[in-house]
Amino acid sequence: MILPQDVRDKINLLFTGKKDLKLKSTREGLTNKYKSNSGSSVDLIENENESILYAISRMPATFAVIYKTINDLYLQGYIKNIESVIDAGSGTGAGFFALRELFPSLSSHFLEKNYNMIDTFNKICNEKIEVNQFDLIKNEITLRADLILSSYVLSELSENDRISVFKKLLSASNRYVLIIDTGTPETYTNFMKLKSIAIQNGFNIIAPCESDNCPLKNDYCQFYARVERSSLLKVAKSATLSYEDEKYFYLLLAKESVNFARKRVLRRPKIKKNEINLVLCTQNGIEQLKVTRNSQDEFKRAKKIKINEEF
């Protein structure tokens, strides 16, 4: 997955116009800032250089994760009949560009607190998009939409702010809430708490599982999106590979109940010569499934199956 060509071209132009932006050192400083201030509710992008660097180094992965998650959920039948979306914490526009590729006719609203991020979004977008400068902690969301999207926002907040903002997202939704964040044990633990709040507020847990009590013990689930690295991204990360795998976790919540008898692939399949071993999350808990060549159709499906897909 890679950012659309027009977006990459605009980002390249922004970078070439900033002679004082040192990719490697600025990225390292920004990464350290995010690591040391996680869960603090502190606004971490402080200037134009950092917002451009964010677009170079983080937006490709955010775009890939949003695109993959929404596309998979749409193809699997979990998200349907949506006409409007609110991207709460839209940053430099990863959600906009993903939604533009998937649902170009959606009515979209974008909320972002940081002026530098909004400015960078405006500079790399060919369309005239209105982004509301909006503080999710201090302000109330008066807009309503079928889908409320929030990506890589909640993990940056303190626990009290996280819960407060999450309740605002629920209140703004006509149908669905999709939250996406880092694929870490901390995110998983936080999201399990948010599941309970969602249920208390009348929402159903739709994906990646519909259980309010996760069957995993002393473990957590995470998913992957493959991100193609641009030449700028390689330089920023001192990388040689042409791709990276972004780990993430997500929750899809819905006001309506959805009943599917499904088994979702929870871990990367272990493929051997004559058998494939799958770890599946099912309505009855975690299932270990061995698929052999004797079951030809199942074996063909298992060879192509990817983590987070249904078997």
C-alpha positions as CSV (number, residue, x, y, z in Angstrom):
1,M,0.0,0.0,0.0
2,I,1.3,3.4,-1.0
3,L,0.1,7.0,-0.8
4,P,-1.5,8.2,-4.1
5,Q,1.0,9.7,-6.6
6,D,-0.4,13.2,-6.4
7,V,0.0,13.2,-2.6
8,R,3.6,12.0,-2.8
9,D,4.4,14.6,-5.4
10,K,3.1,17.4,-3.1
11,I,5.0,16.0,-0.1
12,N,8.2,15.9,-2.2
13,L,7.7,19.6,-3.2
14,L,7.2,20.6,0.4
15,F,10.4,18.9,1.4
16,T,12.5,20.4,-1.4
17,G,11.2,23.8,-0.4
18,K,12.5,23.4,3.2
19,K,16.3,23.6,3.1
20,D,16.5,23.6,6.9
21,L,14.6,20.3,7.3
22,K,17.1,17.5,8.2
23,L,15.1,14.3,7.7
24,K,17.0,11.8,9.8
25,S,17.7,14.0,12.9
26,T,14.2,15.6,12.8
27,R,12.5,12.2,12.6
28,E,14.6,10.8,15.5
29,G,13.7,13.8,17.6
30,L,10.0,13.5,16.8
31,T,10.0,9.7,17.4
32,N,11.6,10.2,20.8
33,K,9.1,12.9,21.6
34,Y,6.2,10.6,20.8
35,K,7.7,7.8,22.9
36,S,8.4,9.9,25.9
37,N,5.0,11.7,25.8
38,S,2.6,8.9,25.0
39,G,-0.6,9.1,27.0
40,S,0.1,12.7,28.2
41,S,-2.5,14.6,26.1
42,V,0.4,16.9,25.0
43,D,0.3,18.4,21.5
44,L,3.5,17.0,20.0
45,I,3.8,18.7,16.6
46,E,5.3,22.1,17.4
47,N,6.2,23.7,14.0
48,E,6.0,23.4,10.3
49,N,9.1,21.3,9.9
50,E,7.7,18.6,12.2
51,S,4.4,18.5,10.5
52,I,6.1,18.0,7.1
53,L,8.3,15.4,8.6
54,Y,5.2,13.7,10.0
55,A,3.7,13.6,6.5
56,I,6.9,12.0,5.2
57,S,7.5,9.5,7.9
58,R,4.2,8.6,9.5
59,M,1.4,9.4,7.1
60,P,2.2,6.6,4.6
61,A,1.6,4.0,7.4
62,T,-1.5,5.7,8.7
63,F,-2.9,5.8,5.2
64,A,-2.2,2.1,4.6
65,V,-3.7,1.1,7.9
66,I,-6.9,3.1,7.4
67,Y,-7.3,2.1,3.8
68,K,-6.8,-1.6,4.6
69,T,-9.0,-1.7,7.7
70,I,-12.0,0.1,6.1
71,N,-11.6,-1.8,2.8
72,D,-11.5,-5.2,4.6
73,L,-14.5,-4.3,6.8
74,Y,-16.5,-3.1,3.8
75,L,-15.7,-6.2,1.7
76,Q,-16.6,-8.5,4.6
77,G,-20.0,-6.7,4.9
78,Y,-19.4,-5.1,8.3
79,I,-19.5,-1.5,7.1
80,K,-22.3,-0.7,4.6
81,N,-24.6,2.1,3.5
82,I,-22.5,5.0,4.9
83,E,-23.1,8.4,3.4
84,S,-21.1,10.6,5.9
85,V,-17.9,10.4,8.0
86,I,-16.2,12.5,10.6
87,D,-12.4,12.0,10.9
88,A,-11.7,13.1,14.5
89,G,-8.0,14.0,14.7
90,S,-7.4,14.1,10.9
91,G,-3.7,15.1,11.1
92,T,-2.1,15.7,7.7
93,G,-5.0,14.0,5.9
94,A,-4.3,10.2,5.8
95,G,-7.9,9.5,6.5
96,F,-9.1,11.8,3.8
97,F,-6.9,10.3,1.1
98,A,-7.9,6.7,2.1
99,L,-11.6,7.6,2.1
100,R,-11.1,9.4,-1.2
101,E,-9.8,6.2,-2.8
102,L,-12.5,4.0,-1.2
103,F,-15.7,6.2,-1.2
104,P,-15.2,9.3,-3.3
105,S,-18.8,10.6,-2.9
106,L,-18.9,10.5,1.0
107,S,-19.8,13.7,2.8
108,S,-16.7,14.2,5.0
109,H,-15.9,16.4,8.0
110,F,-12.4,16.8,9.4
111,L,-11.5,17.8,12.9
112,E,-7.9,18.6,13.9
113,K,-6.5,20.7,16.7
114,N,-2.9,21.4,15.4
115,Y,-2.6,24.3,13.0
116,N,0.7,23.0,11.5
117,M,-0.9,19.7,10.7
118,I,-3.9,21.5,9.1
119,D,-1.6,23.7,7.1
120,T,0.4,20.7,5.8
121,F,-2.8,18.9,4.9
122,N,-4.0,21.9,2.9
123,K,-0.6,22.1,1.0
124,I,-0.6,18.5,0.0
125,C,-4.3,18.3,-1.0
126,N,-5.3,19.2,-4.6
127,E,-8.9,19.7,-3.5
128,K,-10.2,22.5,-1.3
129,I,-11.1,20.7,1.9
130,E,-12.3,22.4,5.0
131,V,-10.6,21.2,8.2
132,N,-12.1,22.5,11.4
133,Q,-9.5,23.5,14.0
134,F,-11.0,21.6,16.8
135,D,-9.9,20.4,20.3
136,L,-11.4,17.0,21.0
137,I,-10.7,17.3,24.7
138,K,-12.1,20.8,25.2
139,N,-14.9,21.0,22.6
140,E,-18.1,19.1,22.1
141,I,-18.7,17.4,18.7
142,T,-22.0,18.9,17.4
143,L,-21.8,17.2,14.0
144,R,-23.2,13.8,13.3
145,A,-22.1,11.2,10.8
146,D,-22.7,7.5,9.8
147,L,-19.1,6.7,10.5
148,I,-16.8,8.2,13.1
149,L,-13.2,7.5,12.4
150,S,-10.4,8.2,14.9
151,S,-6.9,6.9,14.1
152,Y,-3.7,7.2,16.2
153,V,-5.3,9.7,18.5
154,L,-6.5,7.9,21.7
155,S,-3.1,6.5,22.6
156,E,-1.8,10.1,22.8
157,L,-4.3,11.0,25.5
158,S,-4.3,10.5,29.3
159,E,-6.8,7.9,30.5
160,N,-9.4,10.4,31.7
161,D,-9.1,12.4,28.4
162,R,-9.2,9.1,26.4
163,I,-12.5,8.1,28.0
164,S,-14.0,11.5,27.7
165,V,-13.1,11.8,24.0
166,F,-14.2,8.3,23.3
167,K,-17.7,9.0,24.7
168,K,-17.9,12.1,22.4
169,L,-17.1,9.9,19.4
170,L,-19.9,7.5,20.4
171,S,-22.4,10.3,20.8
172,A,-21.5,11.7,17.3
173,S,-22.2,8.4,15.5
174,N,-25.3,7.6,13.6
175,R,-24.2,4.0,12.9
176,Y,-20.5,3.1,13.3
177,V,-17.4,4.1,15.3
178,L,-14.0,2.9,14.0
179,I,-10.9,3.5,16.2
180,I,-7.4,2.6,15.1
181,D,-4.2,2.8,17.0
182,T,-0.8,1.3,17.5
183,G,-0.4,-2.5,17.7
184,T,0.9,-2.6,21.2
185,P,-0.1,-4.3,24.5
186,E,-0.9,-0.9,25.9
187,T,-3.3,-0.1,23.1
188,Y,-5.0,-3.5,23.4
189,T,-5.5,-3.0,27.2
190,N,-6.9,0.5,26.7
191,F,-9.2,-0.7,23.9
192,M,-10.6,-3.5,26.1
193,K,-11.7,-0.8,28.6
194,L,-13.2,1.2,25.8
195,K,-15.2,-1.9,24.7
196,S,-17.0,-2.0,28.1
197,I,-17.8,1.7,27.8
198,A,-19.2,1.2,24.2
199,I,-21.4,-1.6,25.4
200,Q,-22.7,0.5,28.3
201,N,-23.6,3.2,25.7
202,G,-25.7,0.8,23.5
203,F,-23.0,-0.1,20.9
204,N,-22.2,-3.6,19.7
205,I,-18.6,-4.8,19.2
206,I,-18.4,-5.9,15.5
207,A,-14.8,-6.5,14.7
208,P,-12.1,-7.8,15.1
209,C,-14.3,-9.9,17.4
210,E,-17.8,-9.4,18.8
211,S,-17.0,-10.6,22.3
212,D,-17.0,-8.2,25.2
213,N,-14.7,-10.6,27.1
214,C,-11.6,-11.3,25.0
215,P,-10.6,-15.0,25.1
216,L,-6.9,-14.2,25.0
217,K,-5.0,-14.6,28.3
218,N,-1.7,-13.0,28.9
219,D,-1.6,-12.1,25.2
220,Y,-3.0,-9.5,22.8
221,C,-3.9,-9.3,19.2
222,Q,-2.4,-7.0,16.5
223,F,-2.7,-6.7,12.8
224,Y,-0.4,-5.7,9.9
225,A,-0.5,-3.4,6.9
226,R,2.3,-3.5,4.4
227,V,3.6,0.0,3.6
228,E,5.7,0.8,0.5
229,R,8.5,3.1,1.4
230,S,9.2,6.2,-0.8
231,S,12.7,7.3,-1.3
232,L,12.1,10.1,1.3
233,L,10.8,7.6,3.8
234,K,13.9,5.4,3.3
235,V,16.2,8.4,4.0
236,A,14.1,9.5,7.0
237,K,14.3,6.1,8.6
238,S,17.8,5.2,7.4
239,A,16.2,2.1,5.8
240,T,17.2,-0.1,2.9
241,L,14.1,-2.3,2.4
242,S,11.4,-1.0,0.0
243,Y,8.6,-1.7,2.5
244,E,7.7,-2.0,6.2
245,D,4.9,-3.7,8.1
246,E,2.9,-1.4,10.3
247,K,1.4,-3.1,13.4
248,Y,-1.9,-1.8,14.5
249,F,-5.1,-2.6,16.5
250,Y,-8.6,-1.5,15.8
251,L,-12.2,-1.7,17.0
252,L,-15.3,-1.4,14.9
253,L,-18.5,-0.6,16.9
254,A,-22.0,-0.4,15.6
255,K,-25.4,0.7,16.9
256,E,-27.0,-2.2,15.1
257,S,-26.2,-5.8,15.9
258,V,-24.5,-7.9,13.2
259,N,-24.6,-11.6,13.5
260,F,-22.0,-13.5,11.6
261,A,-20.7,-16.9,12.3
262,R,-17.1,-16.1,11.6
263,K,-13.6,-17.3,12.4
264,R,-11.0,-14.5,12.1
265,V,-7.3,-15.3,11.5
266,L,-5.5,-14.0,14.6
267,R,-1.9,-14.9,13.8
268,R,0.2,-15.3,10.7
269,P,-0.5,-18.7,9.2
270,K,2.3,-21.3,9.7
271,I,2.7,-22.9,6.3
272,K,4.4,-26.3,6.0
273,K,4.7,-28.5,2.9
274,N,1.6,-30.6,3.6
275,E,-0.3,-28.6,6.2
276,I,-1.1,-25.1,7.3
277,N,-1.7,-24.2,10.9
278,L,-4.2,-21.3,11.7
279,V,-5.0,-19.6,14.9
280,L,-8.6,-18.4,14.8
281,C,-10.7,-16.2,17.0
282,T,-14.2,-17.6,17.1
283,Q,-17.4,-17.1,19.0
284,N,-16.4,-20.0,21.2
285,G,-12.9,-18.8,21.9
286,I,-9.5,-19.4,20.3
287,E,-9.3,-22.3,17.9
288,Q,-6.2,-24.0,16.6
289,L,-6.9,-25.4,13.1
290,K,-4.7,-27.7,11.1
291,V,-5.5,-27.7,7.4
292,T,-4.0,-30.5,5.3
293,R,-3.7,-31.2,1.6
294,N,-6.4,-33.8,1.9
295,S,-8.9,-31.0,2.2
296,Q,-8.0,-29.5,-1.2
297,D,-10.4,-26.5,-1.2
298,E,-9.7,-25.5,2.4
299,F,-5.9,-25.9,1.8
300,K,-6.1,-23.5,-1.2
301,R,-8.0,-21.0,0.9
302,A,-5.6,-21.3,3.8
303,K,-2.6,-20.7,1.5
304,K,-4.0,-17.3,0.5
305,I,-5.4,-16.3,3.8
306,K,-3.9,-13.4,5.7
307,I,-4.1,-12.2,9.3
308,N,-7.4,-10.5,10.2
309,E,-9.2,-12.2,7.3
310,E,-12.0,-14.6,7.9
311,F,-11.6,-18.4,7.2
